[in-house]
Amino acid sequence: HGVVEAFIALGADKKSFRTLALEVCAADADDHSLGAPMGSYERIAAVECFHGAGHGAMQIRQNNVHASLEDCETLPNSLMREACYGGIFMERANLALTFYHPEASRPFGQESMTELCRGLTDTKQNQCARYMTQTLFANDPGNFLQAFTECKTVGDQESSEECVRRTSWFFIPLFLGNNNHRMVDACTLAGSEYEERCIRYVASGIRWGSAGPDVRAEAFCDAV
């Protein structure tokens, strides 16, 4: 989606965000792609393209999250808008890393991403929660107790679940993938209401490759 981000950023002085996004994603924006089953190539391609457009919106709005969200709202389809929101919040999370585009504007000041997410509702909060703990790990890698605590208080149940899912699926294998028992122990920090789901998400993340090519989900499951 980096190509889409650049296309949006470079074309913003000539065309509107909506026009640029629909133009660059035209091949992925037909009814077939947008209505394809979850996990299918067509659906993933459509989501990735409009996700990249969200990153591009942040570039042309100098990383102003709320102005970027308004750009996404001009898109005509709910899947497009949701994917676009995700690109915005991933970009916001990336900006917590000081080495990431160090010259870029960071207009959010001292507002944490958790505070940002709590101030949103519905789909926007859900997409924000997906990337929320990434900013925590930028400064405190592997603090899963704090991450899960923040997930549980971000907002509605769906947003909490999304936050727990990404924390478990991506960051536990990323930080602890060389030790199956430590990954199991990390899931206990999610509390009784999320521990079992955390274990399932970790296994799924390992299979996807979050822990690297040499870690096997079967070995993790044997350690549970």
Salt bridges, closest charged atoms under 4 A:
ASP13 OD1 - LYS14 NZ 3.48
GLU23 OE1 - LYS15 NZ 2.72
GLU42 OE2 - HIS32 NE2 3.99
GLU48 OE1 - HIS1 ND1 2.85
ASP71 OD2 - ARG61 NE 2.77
GLU73 OE2 - LYS124 NZ 2.17
GLU91 OE1 - HIS55 ND1 2.62
GLU103 OE2 - HIS101 ND1 3.95
GLU161 OE1 - ARG197 NH1 2.51
GLU162 OE2 - ARG130 NE 2.79
GLU162 OE2 - ARG165 NH2 2.77
GLU193 OE2 - LYS152 NZ 3.66
GLU196 OE2 - ARG200 NH1 3.59
GLU218 OE2 - ARG207 NH1 3.47
